[in-house]
Amino acid sequence: MKEKKMSLEEMVRKIDDSKKVNPLDLSSDQDLSIALMNLVSLEEHFFFSGAKTKKPGFYDLINVVRNMRKELMERIVDKNKHDGAEVWCISKHLLAASMRLYEVGTKALGAGNKADAYKMFEKAYELYSLFWGLNMDMIDLAGVKQMEPGLYDSVMKTDKKSEKQVKEEMTKSKSTVQKLGDWVKKTVNCCIE
């Protein structure tokens, strides 16, 4: 079996990559993804404010925010690289759903319902991880059949185990989404300036 010889350009790139502290520093893109979540929320808020108050000015602001969101989203989601409008739209909805679940979680946390809050936070993070997995080409859309449900939920439904036992099982067997979540934790570091 012949080994493929590495070109000089490839070797230089590998050496440069090994010198980097974090070769996939997505901290700026992570900040942008959070901004996109909030822009989608603003679009929704202007809709509901217009409907509640019967003031059409709120409806007019939807397009201002929507155009800004579309322009900024192009920095992360490449329409030409993927299945065009499909991945674009899915990406928008993944971010929107992640933001909504986060907000449901914070309300549950404020009401003292920590268990429910933590479940919402876990689901929000899973959706956020799917967003990155999709946009970093870590998900082969041709090969995706069905994602496993969150391991925590499936274990809690079938067995009456302690939280410690559940956490141990979660670390042993991880769903695709959880593995993406681990990848996001390692590569998307918002603390790098």
VEXMAR-749098 format. One record per residue: z, y, x of N, C-alpha, C, O, CB in turn; residue in one letter; residue number from 1. Coordinates in pm, whole numbers. Glycine has a CB too. Example, Ala and Ser with C-alpha at 12.3 -4.5 7.8 and 13.67 -1.06 7.14 Angstrom:
<drenkols>
<<780, -569, 1319>, <780, -450, 1230>, <780, -330, 1320>, <846, -332, 1424>, <905, -447, 1131>, 'A', 1>,
<<708, -225, 1285>, <714, -106, 1367>, <787, 3, 1290>, <804, 114, 1341>, <572, -60, 1408>, 'S', 2>,
</drenkols>
This chain:
<drenkols>
<<0, -118, 83>, <0, 0, 0>, <0, 125, 88>, <87, 141, 173>, <121, -1, -94>, 'M', 1>,
<<-96, 214, 67>, <-109, 334, 148>, <-17, 443, 98>, <-6, 467, -22>, <-254, 383, 148>, 'K', 2>,
<<49, 510, 192>, <130, 625, 154>, <41, 748, 150>, <-45, 767, 235>, <249, 645, 253>, 'E', 3>,
<<63, 830, 51>, <-13, 953, 39>, <39, 1053, 142>, <160, 1078, 148>, <-5, 1011, -105>, 'K', 4>,
<<-51, 1109, 222>, <-9, 1207, 321>, <14, 1340, 253>, <-62, 1383, 166>, <-114, 1220, 433>, 'K', 5>,
<<122, 1405, 294>, <160, 1533, 237>, <84, 1644, 310>, <79, 1645, 433>, <313, 1554, 245>, 'M', 6>,
<<28, 1735, 235>, <-42, 1847, 297>, <60, 1944, 356>, <178, 1939, 320>, <-134, 1919, 194>, 'S', 7>,
<<16, 2030, 444>, <103, 2129, 506>, <166, 2219, 399>, <284, 2252, 405>, <25, 2213, 609>, 'L', 8>,
<<84, 2257, 302>, <131, 2343, 193>, <243, 2275, 113>, <343, 2339, 78>, <15, 2379, 100>, 'E', 9>,
<<226, 2145, 87>, <329, 2071, 14>, <458, 2060, 95>, <567, 2073, 40>, <278, 1931, -23>, 'E', 10>,
<<445, 2037, 226>, <563, 2027, 310>, <638, 2160, 316>, <761, 2162, 306>, <525, 1983, 452>, 'M', 11>,
<<567, 2269, 330>, <631, 2402, 334>, <703, 2428, 203>, <815, 2479, 202>, <526, 2512, 360>, 'V', 12>,
<<638, 2393, 93>, <701, 2413, -38>, <829, 2329, -52>, <930, 2378, -102>, <603, 2377, -151>, 'R', 13>,
<<824, 2203, -7>, <942, 2117, -15>, <1057, 2172, 69>, <1172, 2171, 26>, <907, 1974, 31>, 'K', 14>,
<<1025, 2220, 188>, <1129, 2276, 275>, <1188, 2402, 212>, <1309, 2420, 209>, <1073, 2306, 415>, 'I', 15>,
<<1101, 2489, 162>, <1149, 2612, 96>, <1235, 2579, -24>, <1339, 2641, -46>, <1030, 2698, 52>, 'D', 16>,
<<1193, 2479, -102>, <1269, 2439, -220>, <1407, 2387, -182>, <1505, 2411, -252>, <1193, 2333, -299>, 'D', 17>,
<<1413, 2313, -71>, <1541, 2257, -30>, <1638, 2365, 18>, <1759, 2344, 15>, <1521, 2154, 79>, 'S', 18>,
<<1588, 2480, 62>, <1673, 2590, 108>, <1733, 2668, -8>, <1836, 2734, 9>, <1593, 2683, 197>, 'K', 19>,
<<1672, 2660, -123>, <1721, 2737, -237>, <1850, 2677, -289>, <1867, 2555, -293>, <1616, 2740, -349>, 'K', 20>,
<<1941, 2764, -329>, <2066, 2717, -389>, <2037, 2653, -523>, <2092, 2547, -555>, <2167, 2833, -404>, 'V', 21>,
<<1952, 2715, -601>, <1917, 2663, -733>, <1767, 2685, -753>, <1726, 2792, -796>, <2001, 2733, -847>, 'N', 22>,
<<1685, 2584, -722>, <1539, 2602, -729>, <1489, 2634, -870>, <1379, 2689, -884>, <1471, 2478, -678>, 'P', 23>,
<<1564, 2602, -972>, <1523, 2633, -1109>, <1616, 2737, -1168>, <1675, 2714, -1274>, <1520, 2505, -1196>, 'L', 24>,
<<1631, 2851, -1100>, <1720, 2956, -1150>, <1657, 3019, -1274>, <1565, 3100, -1265>, <1747, 3063, -1042>, 'D', 25>,
<<1709, 2978, -1386>, <1656, 3027, -1513>, <1750, 3128, -1577>, <1743, 3152, -1697>, <1632, 2912, -1608>, 'L', 26>,
<<1839, 3188, -1497>, <1941, 3275, -1555>, <1880, 3390, -1633>, <1929, 3425, -1740>, <2032, 3329, -1446>, 'S', 27>,
<<1774, 3448, -1583>, <1709, 3558, -1654>, <1645, 3508, -1783>, <1651, 3574, -1887>, <1603, 3625, -1564>, 'S', 28>,
<<1582, 3391, -1777>, <1522, 3332, -1896>, <1629, 3292, -1998>, <1607, 3300, -2118>, <1437, 3211, -1858>, 'D', 29>,
<<1745, 3248, -1948>, <1853, 3214, -2041>, <1898, 3339, -2115>, <1917, 3336, -2237>, <1972, 3148, -1966>, 'Q', 30>,
<<1916, 3448, -2043>, <1953, 3573, -2109>, <1849, 3612, -2213>, <1881, 3655, -2323>, <1969, 3687, -2005>, 'D', 31>,
<<1722, 3596, -2175>, <1614, 3629, -2267>, <1617, 3537, -2390>, <1592, 3583, -2501>, <1477, 3618, -2196>, 'L', 32>,
<<1648, 3409, -2371>, <1652, 3317, -2485>, <1763, 3356, -2583>, <1747, 3343, -2704>, <1673, 3172, -2436>, 'S', 33>,
<<1875, 3405, -2530>, <1985, 3450, -2616>, <1942, 3578, -2690>, <1973, 3595, -2808>, <2115, 3476, -2533>, 'I', 34>,
<<1871, 3665, -2621>, <1818, 3786, -2687>, <1721, 3748, -2798>, <1722, 3808, -2905>, <1748, 3879, -2583>, 'A', 35>,
<<1638, 3647, -2772>, <1543, 3601, -2874>, <1617, 3548, -2996>, <1576, 3572, -3110>, <1451, 3493, -2817>, 'L', 36>,
<<1726, 3475, -2974>, <1806, 3426, -3086>, <1852, 3543, -3173>, <1845, 3539, -3295>, <1929, 3345, -3035>, 'M', 37>,
<<1900, 3647, -3105>, <1950, 3763, -3179>, <1838, 3839, -3249>, <1859, 3896, -3356>, <2025, 3855, -3086>, 'N', 38>,
<<1720, 3842, -3190>, <1607, 3909, -3256>, <1566, 3833, -3382>, <1535, 3895, -3484>, <1488, 3920, -3159>, 'L', 39>,
<<1566, 3700, -3376>, <1537, 3621, -3497>, <1643, 3650, -3603>, <1612, 3665, -3722>, <1531, 3468, -3465>, 'V', 40>,
<<1768, 3659, -3560>, <1876, 3690, -3654>, <1858, 3829, -3716>, <1885, 3849, -3834>, <2013, 3682, -3584>, 'S', 41>,
<<1811, 3923, -3635>, <1784, 4057, -3688>, <1674, 4055, -3793>, <1683, 4122, -3896>, <1746, 4152, -3575>, 'L', 42>,
<<1569, 3977, -3767>, <1461, 3965, -3866>, <1519, 3916, -3999>, <1489, 3970, -4106>, <1350, 3866, -3816>, 'E', 43>,
<<1603, 3813, -3991>, <1665, 3759, -4112>, <1757, 3861, -4178>, <1759, 3876, -4301>, <1744, 3632, -4080>, 'E', 44>,
<<1833, 3932, -4095>, <1927, 4030, -4148>, <1855, 4143, -4222>, <1899, 4185, -4329>, <2013, 4087, -4035>, 'H', 45>,
<<1745, 4190, -4165>, <1668, 4296, -4233>, <1615, 4246, -4367>, <1611, 4322, -4464>, <1551, 4343, -4143>, 'F', 46>,
<<1574, 4120, -4372>, <1528, 4063, -4500>, <1640, 4066, -4603>, <1622, 4117, -4714>, <1477, 3919, -4480>, 'F', 47>,
<<1756, 4010, -4567>, <1866, 4003, -4662>, <1918, 4142, -4699>, <1956, 4166, -4814>, <1979, 3919, -4606>, 'F', 48>,
<<1921, 4234, -4602>, <1965, 4371, -4633>, <1869, 4439, -4729>, <1911, 4511, -4820>, <1977, 4454, -4503>, 'S', 49>,
<<1738, 4416, -4710>, <1640, 4472, -4802>, <1656, 4417, -4942>, <1648, 4490, -5041>, <1499, 4444, -4752>, 'G', 50>,
<<1679, 4286, -4951>, <1696, 4223, -5082>, <1824, 4270, -5151>, <1823, 4295, -5272>, <1697, 4070, -5067>, 'A', 51>,
<<1932, 4281, -5076>, <2060, 4322, -5135>, <2060, 4468, -5180>, <2107, 4502, -5288>, <2172, 4301, -5035>, 'K', 52>,
<<2005, 4554, -5094>, <2014, 4698, -5121>, <1895, 4753, -5199>, <1900, 4864, -5250>, <2027, 4773, -4993>, 'T', 53>,
<<1788, 4674, -5207>, <1663, 4718, -5271>, <1600, 4837, -5197>, <1526, 4916, -5256>, <1688, 4756, -5419>, 'K', 54>,
<<1631, 4849, -5066>, <1573, 4955, -4984>, <1461, 4896, -4901>, <1486, 4814, -4812>, <1682, 5022, -4892>, 'K', 55>,
<<1334, 4936, -4929>, <1220, 4877, -4858>, <1217, 4910, -4709>, <1146, 4844, -4633>, <1093, 4923, -4921>, 'P', 56>,
<<1292, 5009, -4665>, <1296, 5042, -4522>, <1344, 4925, -4437>, <1300, 4908, -4324>, <1387, 5162, -4499>, 'G', 57>,
<<1435, 4845, -4494>, <1481, 4728, -4420>, <1367, 4628, -4399>, <1357, 4566, -4293>, <1598, 4660, -4495>, 'F', 58>,
<<1283, 4613, -4500>, <1168, 4521, -4487>, <1071, 4570, -4379>, <1014, 4490, -4305>, <1094, 4508, -4622>, 'Y', 59>,
<<1054, 4702, -4371>, <964, 4758, -4270>, <1013, 4730, -4128>, <933, 4713, -4037>, <949, 4908, -4291>, 'D', 60>,
<<1143, 4725, -4110>, <1199, 4700, -3977>, <1178, 4556, -3931>, <1187, 4527, -3811>, <1347, 4732, -3976>, 'L', 61>,
<<1151, 4467, -4024>, <1125, 4327, -3986>, <1010, 4319, -3887>, <1020, 4250, -3785>, <1093, 4241, -4111>, 'I', 62>,
<<902, 4389, -3914>, <784, 4383, -3826>, <812, 4442, -3688>, <759, 4392, -3588>, <668, 4456, -3889>, 'N', 63>,
<<893, 4547, -3681>, <926, 4607, -3552>, <996, 4504, -3464>, <959, 4484, -3348>, <1016, 4733, -3571>, 'V', 64>,
<<1096, 4439, -3521>, <1172, 4339, -3446>, <1087, 4215, -3420>, <1094, 4157, -3312>, <1301, 4301, -3522>, 'V', 65>,
<<1009, 4174, -3518>, <924, 4055, -3504>, <824, 4072, -3390>, <804, 3981, -3310>, <851, 4026, -3635>, 'R', 66>,
<<762, 4188, -3383>, <664, 4213, -3275>, <731, 4212, -3138>, <674, 4161, -3041>, <593, 4348, -3297>, 'N', 67>,
<<851, 4268, -3130>, <925, 4265, -3004>, <959, 4120, -2968>, <945, 4080, -2853>, <1053, 4352, -3013>, 'M', 68>,
<<1005, 4044, -3066>, <1040, 3904, -3041>, <919, 3825, -2993>, <929, 3747, -2898>, <1098, 3839, -3167>, 'R', 69>,
<<804, 3845, -3057>, <683, 3772, -3017>, <643, 3807, -2874>, <609, 3719, -2795>, <566, 3804, -3114>, 'K', 70>,
<<649, 3934, -2841>, <612, 3978, -2706>, <706, 3917, -2601>, <660, 3868, -2498>, <616, 4132, -2696>, 'E', 71>,
<<834, 3920, -2628>, <931, 3867, -2532>, <928, 3715, -2525>, <952, 3656, -2419>, <1071, 3913, -2567>, 'L', 72>,
<<899, 3651, -2635>, <894, 3505, -2638>, <782, 3451, -2549>, <792, 3340, -2497>, <876, 3456, -2782>, 'M', 73>,
<<677, 3529, -2533>, <565, 3486, -2447>, <607, 3469, -2302>, <538, 3403, -2224>, <451, 3586, -2455>, 'E', 74>,
<<720, 3528, -2265>, <769, 3513, -2127>, <826, 3374, -2102>, <832, 3328, -1988>, <876, 3618, -2098>, 'R', 75>,
<<868, 3306, -2210>, <928, 3173, -2195>, <838, 3064, -2250>, <824, 2958, -2189>, <1063, 3169, -2266>, 'I', 76>,
<<777, 3089, -2365>, <696, 2987, -2433>, <549, 3016, -2405>, <496, 3119, -2447>, <725, 2985, -2586>, 'V', 77>,
<<485, 2925, -2336>, <344, 2940, -2300>, <258, 2875, -2409>, <248, 2753, -2418>, <315, 2876, -2161>, 'D', 78>,
<<195, 2958, -2491>, <112, 2908, -2601>, <-5, 2824, -2551>, <-48, 2731, -2618>, <59, 3024, -2684>, 'K', 79>,
<<-55, 2856, -2435>, <-173, 2787, -2383>, <-140, 2653, -2318>, <-225, 2564, -2311>, <-245, 2874, -2283>, 'N', 80>,
<<-18, 2638, -2271>, <21, 2518, -2199>, <53, 2402, -2292>, <31, 2286, -2258>, <140, 2548, -2110>, 'K', 81>,
<<104, 2433, -2408>, <150, 2330, -2501>, <53, 2315, -2618>, <-64, 2353, -2611>, <291, 2363, -2553>, 'H', 82>,
<<106, 2261, -2724>, <28, 2245, -2846>, <28, 2376, -2925>, <53, 2377, -3045>, <85, 2131, -2931>, 'D', 83>,
<<0, 2483, -2856>, <-18, 2614, -2917>, <89, 2654, -3015>, <207, 2664, -2981>, <-146, 2617, -2985>, 'G', 84>,
<<47, 2678, -3138>, <134, 2731, -3241>, <248, 2636, -3276>, <354, 2681, -3319>, <54, 2762, -3365>, 'A', 85>,
<<228, 2507, -3260>, <333, 2410, -3296>, <458, 2430, -3212>, <567, 2445, -3266>, <281, 2268, -3280>, 'E', 86>,
<<443, 2429, -3080>, <558, 2442, -2992>, <617, 2583, -3002>, <738, 2601, -2992>, <517, 2411, -2846>, 'V', 87>,
<<530, 2682, -3022>, <576, 2820, -3040>, <671, 2828, -3160>, <782, 2880, -3150>, <455, 2917, -3058>, 'W', 88>,
<<626, 2778, -3271>, <703, 2786, -3395>, <829, 2699, -3386>, <937, 2741, -3429>, <618, 2742, -3514>, 'C', 89>,
<<816, 2581, -3330>, <932, 2493, -3313>, <1035, 2562, -3223>, <1154, 2557, -3250>, <890, 2356, -3253>, 'I', 90>,
<<989, 2625, -3117>, <1079, 2694, -3025>, <1157, 2803, -3096>, <1278, 2817, -3078>, <1001, 2755, -2908>, 'S', 91>,
<<1087, 2880, -3177>, <1154, 2987, -3253>, <1261, 2928, -3344>, <1372, 2981, -3351>, <1051, 3067, -3336>, 'K', 92>,
<<1229, 2820, -3413>, <1324, 2761, -3506>, <1441, 2691, -3434>, <1553, 2690, -3485>, <1253, 2662, -3597>, 'H', 93>,
<<1415, 2633, -3317>, <1524, 2574, -3239>, <1625, 2682, -3199>, <1746, 2661, -3209>, <1469, 2503, -3114>, 'L', 94>,
<<1574, 2796, -3153>, <1664, 2905, -3115>, <1738, 2959, -3236>, <1859, 2984, -3229>, <1587, 3017, -3046>, 'L', 95>,
<<1667, 2978, -3347>, <1730, 3031, -3468>, <1838, 2937, -3520>, <1948, 2981, -3554>, <1624, 3055, -3577>, 'A', 96>,
<<1808, 2808, -3526>, <1906, 2711, -3576>, <2026, 2701, -3482>, <2139, 2689, -3527>, <1840, 2572, -3593>, 'A', 97>,
<<2001, 2706, -3352>, <2109, 2703, -3254>, <2203, 2822, -3276>, <2325, 2807, -3274>, <2052, 2704, -3111>, 'S', 98>,
<<2146, 2939, -3295>, <2226, 3060, -3319>, <2308, 3049, -3447>, <2425, 3086, -3449>, <2135, 3183, -3326>, 'M', 99>,
<<2247, 2997, -3552>, <2318, 2985, -3680>, <2433, 2885, -3669>, <2542, 2911, -3721>, <2220, 2941, -3792>, 'R', 100>,
<<2410, 2771, -3603>, <2517, 2673, -3587>, <2631, 2729, -3501>, <2749, 2702, -3526>, <2462, 2545, -3524>, 'L', 101>,
<<2594, 2807, -3401>, <2696, 2873, -3319>, <2780, 2966, -3406>, <2903, 2969, -3394>, <2630, 2953, -3202>, 'Y', 102>,
<<2715, 3042, -3494>, <2788, 3134, -3580>, <2876, 3059, -3681>, <2988, 3102, -3709>, <2691, 3225, -3654>, 'E', 103>,
<<2828, 2948, -3734>, <2909, 2866, -3824>, <3031, 2813, -3746>, <3142, 2809, -3799>, <2825, 2747, -3883>, 'V', 104>,
<<3008, 2774, -3623>, <3118, 2726, -3538>, <3222, 2833, -3512>, <3342, 2806, -3517>, <3064, 2676, -3408>, 'G', 105>,
<<3177, 2955, -3483>, <3274, 3062, -3455>, <3355, 3096, -3580>, <3473, 3129, -3570>, <3202, 3187, -3403>, 'T', 106>,
<<3293, 3089, -3697>, <3366, 3113, -3822>, <3468, 3002, -3846>, <3581, 3029, -3888>, <3269, 3123, -3942>, 'K', 107>,
<<3429, 2878, -3820>, <3523, 2765, -3836>, <3638, 2779, -3736>, <3753, 2752, -3770>, <3450, 2629, -3816>, 'A', 108>,
<<3607, 2821, -3615>, <3710, 2840, -3514>, <3806, 2950, -3557>, <3927, 2936, -3543>, <3647, 2875, -3377>, 'L', 109>,
<<3752, 3059, -3611>, <3836, 3170, -3660>, <3925, 3129, -3776>, <4034, 3183, -3795>, <3748, 3285, -3703>, 'G', 110>,
<<3877, 3031, -3854>, <3954, 2982, -3969>, <4054, 2873, -3926>, <4127, 2819, -4009>, <3860, 2927, -4077>, 'A', 111>,
<<4057, 2842, -3796>, <4151, 2742, -3747>, <4102, 2599, -3756>, <4179, 2506, -3731>, <4277, 2754, -3820>, 'G', 112>,
<<3975, 2578, -3790>, <3920, 2443, -3801>, <3847, 2408, -3671>, <3724, 2411, -3664>, <3824, 2433, -3924>, 'N', 113>,
<<3925, 2374, -3570>, <3868, 2349, -3437>, <3773, 2230, -3435>, <3667, 2237, -3371>, <3979, 2325, -3337>, 'K', 114>,
<<3808, 2122, -3503>, <3723, 2002, -3500>, <3583, 2034, -3553>, <3483, 1994, -3492>, <3786, 1889, -3582>, 'A', 115>,
<<3576, 2104, -3666>, <3446, 2141, -3722>, <3373, 2238, -3630>, <3252, 2228, -3611>, <3464, 2202, -3862>, 'D', 116>,
<<3447, 2333, -3575>, <3386, 2430, -3483>, <3323, 2360, -3364>, <3210, 2391, -3326>, <3490, 2533, -3435>, 'A', 117>,
<<3395, 2266, -3305>, <3344, 2195, -3188>, <3219, 2114, -3221>, <3127, 2106, -3140>, <3451, 2104, -3131>, 'Y', 118>,
<<3216, 2055, -3340>, <3096, 1981, -3382>, <2977, 2075, -3395>, <2866, 2042, -3353>, <3121, 1908, -3517>, 'K', 119>,
<<3000, 2192, -3452>, <2892, 2290, -3467>, <2844, 2339, -3331>, <2723, 2352, -3308>, <2938, 2410, -3553>, 'M', 120>,
<<2938, 2364, -3240>, <2901, 2408, -3106>, <2818, 2301, -3034>, <2722, 2333, -2965>, <3026, 2442, -3024>, 'F', 121>,
<<2857, 2174, -3052>, <2784, 2064, -2989>, <2641, 2057, -3042>, <2545, 2040, -2966>, <2857, 1929, -3014>, 'E', 122>,
<<2627, 2071, -3172>, <2494, 2066, -3233>, <2409, 2187, -3191>, <2290, 2174, -3166>, <2505, 2059, -3387>, 'K', 123>,
<<2473, 2303, -3183>, <2402, 2424, -3139>, <2350, 2406, -2997>, <2237, 2444, -2966>, <2495, 2548, -3147>, 'A', 124>,
<<2433, 2348, -2912>, <2393, 2326, -2773>, <2283, 2221, -2762>, <2194, 2232, -2678>, <2514, 2285, -2689>, 'Y', 125>,
<<2289, 2120, -2846>, <2183, 2018, -2846>, <2049, 2081, -2881>, <1948, 2051, -2818>, <2216, 1904, -2945>, 'E', 126>,
<<2048, 2169, -2981>, <1923, 2235, -3019>, <1876, 2328, -2907>, <1756, 2337, -2879>, <1941, 2315, -3150>, 'L', 127>,
<<1969, 2397, -2845>, <1934, 2486, -2733>, <1876, 2405, -2617>, <1780, 2448, -2553>, <2059, 2565, -2686>, 'Y', 128>,
<<1934, 2289, -2592>, <1882, 2201, -2487>, <1743, 2150, -2522>, <1658, 2139, -2434>, <1977, 2083, -2465>, 'S', 129>,
<<1720, 2118, -2649>, <1585, 2077, -2692>, <1484, 2188, -2667>, <1371, 2162, -2624>, <1586, 2038, -2840>, 'L', 130>,
<<1525, 2312, -2693>, <1437, 2426, -2668>, <1393, 2426, -2522>, <1274, 2437, -2492>, <1508, 2560, -2703>, 'F', 131>,
<<1489, 2413, -2430>, <1455, 2416, -2288>, <1376, 2292, -2247>, <1281, 2301, -2170>, <1581, 2428, -2204>, 'W', 132>,
<<1416, 2177, -2299>, <1343, 2055, -2266>, <1198, 2063, -2307>, <1109, 2018, -2235>, <1408, 1935, -2332>, 'G', 133>,
<<1174, 2120, -2423>, <1039, 2136, -2475>, <959, 2235, -2390>, <842, 2211, -2360>, <1042, 2183, -2620>, 'L', 134>,
<<1021, 2345, -2353>, <950, 2450, -2282>, <946, 2433, -2130>, <877, 2507, -2061>, <1011, 2580, -2313>, 'N', 135>,
<<1019, 2335, -2079>, <1012, 2303, -1935>, <938, 2172, -1914>, <946, 2112, -1807>, <1154, 2295, -1874>, 'M', 136>,
<<865, 2127, -2019>, <785, 2004, -2012>, <868, 1882, -1977>, <821, 1793, -1906>, <674, 2021, -1911>, 'D', 137>,
<<990, 1877, -2026>, <1074, 1761, -1999>, <1070, 1661, -2115>, <1129, 1553, -2106>, <1218, 1805, -1973>, 'M', 138>,
<<1002, 1697, -2222>, <988, 1608, -2336>, <840, 1574, -2351>, <756, 1662, -2367>, <1044, 1673, -2468>, 'I', 139>,
<<810, 1446, -2345>, <674, 1400, -2365>, <652, 1386, -2515>, <696, 1288, -2576>, <647, 1265, -2289>, 'D', 140>,
<<584, 1483, -2574>, <568, 1483, -2718>, <487, 1365, -2768>, <503, 1323, -2883>, <502, 1611, -2762>, 'L', 141>,
<<401, 1312, -2685>, <322, 1196, -2726>, <409, 1072, -2736>, <381, 982, -2814>, <206, 1172, -2628>, 'A', 142>,
<<516, 1068, -2656>, <600, 949, -2652>, <725, 957, -2737>, <798, 858, -2748>, <639, 923, -2514>, 'G', 143>,
<<752, 1071, -2798>, <873, 1086, -2878>, <858, 1011, -3009>, <763, 1036, -3084>, <905, 1234, -2904>, 'V', 144>,
<<949, 921, -3037>, <946, 849, -3164>, <1058, 899, -3253>, <1033, 955, -3360>, <958, 695, -3141>, 'K', 145>,
<<1181, 879, -3209>, <1295, 928, -3287>, <1409, 954, -3190>, <1442, 870, -3106>, <1337, 825, -3398>, 'Q', 146>,
<<1468, 1070, -3202>, <1581, 1104, -3117>, <1705, 1033, -3170>, <1723, 1019, -3290>, <1602, 1257, -3112>, 'M', 147>,
<<1790, 990, -3077>, <1916, 928, -3118>, <2003, 1035, -3182>, <1996, 1152, -3144>, <1988, 861, -2997>, 'E', 148>,
<<2086, 996, -3280>, <2180, 1094, -3334>, <2285, 1127, -3229>, <2301, 1053, -3132>, <2247, 1040, -3464>, 'P', 149>,
<<2357, 1238, -3248>, <2464, 1273, -3155>, <2561, 1156, -3142>, <2608, 1102, -3242>, <2539, 1400, -3203>, 'G', 150>,
<<2588, 1116, -3020>, <2671, 999, -2997>, <2810, 1018, -3055>, <2868, 924, -3110>, <2681, 969, -2847>, 'L', 151>,
<<2864, 1137, -3044>, <2999, 1163, -3096>, <3005, 1130, -3245>, <3096, 1060, -3290>, <3039, 1312, -3073>, 'Y', 152>,
<<2908, 1179, -3321>, <2907, 1154, -3465>, <2893, 1005, -3496>, <2964, 953, -3582>, <2793, 1231, -3531>, 'D', 153>,
<<2802, 936, -3426>, <2780, 796, -3457>, <2902, 711, -3422>, <2935, 617, -3495>, <2658, 744, -3382>, 'S', 154>,
<<2970, 742, -3314>, <3089, 667, -3276>, <3202, 694, -3375>, <3273, 602, -3415>, <3133, 703, -3133>, 'V', 155>,
<<3218, 819, -3414>, <3327, 854, -3506>, <3306, 792, -3644>, <3403, 761, -3713>, <3339, 1006, -3518>, 'M', 156>,
<<3180, 775, -3685>, <3153, 718, -3817>, <3179, 568, -3819>, <3225, 514, -3920>, <3009, 746, -3858>, 'K', 157>,
<<3148, 500, -3708>, <3156, 354, -3709>, <3291, 301, -3665>, <3331, 192, -3707>, <3050, 296, -3622>, 'T', 158>,
<<3363, 375, -3582>, <3489, 326, -3528>, <3597, 432, -3543>, <3570, 552, -3541>, <3473, 285, -3380>, 'D', 159>,
<<3718, 384, -3556>, <3834, 474, -3555>, <3890, 470, -3414>, <3980, 393, -3383>, <3944, 432, -3663>, 'K', 160>,
<<3835, 554, -3328>, <3877, 555, -3189>, <3942, 688, -3156>, <3923, 788, -3225>, <3758, 528, -3095>, 'K', 161>,
<<4020, 686, -3050>, <4083, 810, -3008>, <3976, 902, -2948>, <3868, 857, -2909>, <4196, 782, -2906>, 'S', 162>,
<<4009, 1028, -2941>, <3916, 1126, -2883>, <3885, 1090, -2738>, <3772, 1107, -2693>, <3974, 1269, -2892>, 'E', 163>,
<<3984, 1040, -2665>, <3965, 1000, -2526>, <3862, 887, -2516>, <3773, 890, -2430>, <4099, 956, -2463>, 'K', 164>,
<<3875, 787, -2605>, <3780, 674, -2604>, <3639, 722, -2637>, <3542, 677, -2576>, <3824, 566, -2706>, 'Q', 165>,
<<3628, 812, -2731>, <3497, 864, -2769>, <3434, 938, -2651>, <3316, 920, -2622>, <3508, 957, -2892>, 'V', 166>,
<<3512, 1022, -2584>, <3459, 1097, -2469>, <3415, 1003, -2357>, <3313, 1027, -2292>, <3565, 1195, -2415>, 'K', 167>,
<<3491, 896, -2335>, <3454, 798, -2233>, <3320, 733, -2269>, <3234, 716, -2182>, <3563, 691, -2219>, 'E', 168>,
<<3301, 697, -2395>, <3176, 635, -2438>, <3060, 733, -2428>, <2948, 695, -2395>, <3189, 583, -2580>, 'E', 169>,
<<3088, 859, -2457>, <2982, 960, -2449>, <2931, 975, -2307>, <2813, 999, -2285>, <3033, 1095, -2502>, 'M', 170>,
<<3021, 961, -2209>, <2977, 976, -2071>, <2900, 854, -2023>, <2818, 865, -1932>, <3096, 1001, -1980>, 'T', 171>,
<<2926, 737, -2083>, <2855, 615, -2043>, <2713, 611, -2099>, <2619, 578, -2027>, <2933, 492, -2090>, 'K', 172>,
<<2697, 643, -2226>, <2568, 632, -2292>, <2531, 766, -2352>, <2602, 819, -2438>, <2571, 522, -2401>, 'S', 173>,
<<2421, 821, -2306>, <2384, 954, -2354>, <2248, 951, -2421>, <2156, 882, -2377>, <2383, 1054, -2239>, 'K', 174>,
<<2238, 1028, -2528>, <2109, 1042, -2596>, <2019, 1131, -2512>, <2064, 1195, -2417>, <2127, 1099, -2740>, 'S', 175>,
<<1892, 1135, -2548>, <1796, 1222, -2481>, <1842, 1366, -2486>, <1833, 1439, -2387>, <1656, 1208, -2544>, 'T', 176>,
<<1891, 1408, -2602>, <1935, 1546, -2618>, <2053, 1574, -2526>, <2059, 1681, -2464>, <1973, 1574, -2764>, 'V', 177>,
<<2146, 1481, -2516>, <2261, 1502, -2429>, <2220, 1507, -2282>, <2276, 1584, -2204>, <2364, 1392, -2451>, 'Q', 178>,
<<2123, 1425, -2245>, <2073, 1430, -2107>, <2007, 1564, -2080>, <2021, 1620, -1972>, <1974, 1314, -2081>, 'K', 179>,
<<1934, 1616, -2179>, <1875, 1750, -2163>, <1985, 1853, -2150>, <1974, 1947, -2072>, <1784, 1784, -2283>, 'L', 180>,
<<2092, 1836, -2227>, <2206, 1928, -2218>, <2266, 1929, -2079>, <2300, 2035, -2027>, <2313, 1890, -2320>, 'G', 181>,
<<2278, 1812, -2019>, <2328, 1803, -1882>, <2235, 1876, -1786>, <2279, 1946, -1695>, <2344, 1656, -1840>, 'D', 182>,
<<2105, 1858, -1807>, <2007, 1925, -1721>, <2019, 2076, -1736>, <2016, 2148, -1636>, <1863, 1880, -1756>, 'W', 183>,
<<2033, 2125, -1859>, <2047, 2269, -1881>, <2172, 2322, -1811>, <2168, 2429, -1751>, <2052, 2301, -2033>, 'V', 184>,
<<2283, 2247, -1817>, <2407, 2289, -1752>, <2385, 2307, -1602>, <2437, 2401, -1542>, <2519, 2187, -1776>, 'K', 185>,
<<2308, 2218, -1543>, <2288, 2220, -1397>, <2188, 2328, -1355>, <2204, 2387, -1248>, <2241, 2084, -1348>, 'K', 186>,
<<2087, 2354, -1435>, <1979, 2442, -1390>, <1981, 2581, -1448>, <1934, 2675, -1384>, <1849, 2380, -1422>, 'T', 187>,
<<2035, 2598, -1566>, <2037, 2729, -1628>, <2174, 2788, -1603>, <2271, 2754, -1672>, <2004, 2722, -1782>, 'V', 188>,
<<2182, 2875, -1505>, <2312, 2930, -1467>, <2310, 3080, -1490>, <2249, 3156, -1415>, <2344, 2897, -1318>, 'N', 189>,
<<2378, 3123, -1596>, <2378, 3265, -1632>, <2464, 3347, -1538>, <2463, 3469, -1547>, <2427, 3282, -1775>, 'C', 190>,
<<2538, 3283, -1448>, <2626, 3356, -1359>, <2557, 3397, -1229>, <2614, 3472, -1150>, <2747, 3273, -1328>, 'C', 191>,
<<2436, 3349, -1206>, <2361, 3388, -1087>, <2294, 3521, -1115>, <2218, 3534, -1211>, <2255, 3280, -1047>, 'I', 192>,
<<2321, 3620, -1034>, <2265, 3754, -1056>, <2137, 3773, -978>, <2076, 3879, -984>, <2366, 3862, -1016>, 'E', 193>,
</drenkols>
